[in-house]
Amino acid sequence: MKVNNTVLVLGSALVGAAIGVLFAPKKGSETRKEIADGTKDLADSVKDSVDQVMNEVSQKFNAVKREGEEIIQRGKEKINTATRVAQDAKQELQEEL
């Protein structure tokens, strides 16, 4: 949502600037250069926004992955403990019989 708003604002600003440039009394070559520069600026801004979002997604994914690995490890430890308790109980029963 945040990125969409940023892209929308940047796109709107670029369109407004392009319209202003088109109606300005300048040579065609100057107008085309300004439009090209504005397009490059917008592309750079979009790329930066996408890079930022990808970085945030990557960080969150890694955090969730670590959390999942920790949960799995705790589960394995509980299973190992339960197995040892069961084996000890089995051993005690065998000794009593």
JOJO-V369443 format. One record per residue. SS is DSSP state (@ for helix, = for strand, . for the rest). Layout:
ss->[SS & SS]
This chain:
ss->[. & @ & @ & @ & @ & @ & @ & @ & @ & @ & @ & @ & @ & @ & @ & @ & @ & @ & @ & @ & @ & @ & @ & . & . & . & . & @ & @ & @ & @ & @ & @ & @ & @ & @ & @ & @ & @ & @ & @ & @ & @ & @ & @ & @ & @ & @ & @ & @ & @ & @ & @ & @ & @ & @ & @ & @ & @ & @ & @ & @ & @ & @ & @ & @ & @ & @ & @ & @ & @ & @ & @ & @ & @ & @ & @ & @ & @ & @ & @ & @ & @ & @ & @ & @ & @ & @ & @ & @ & @ & @ & @ & @ & @ & @ & .]
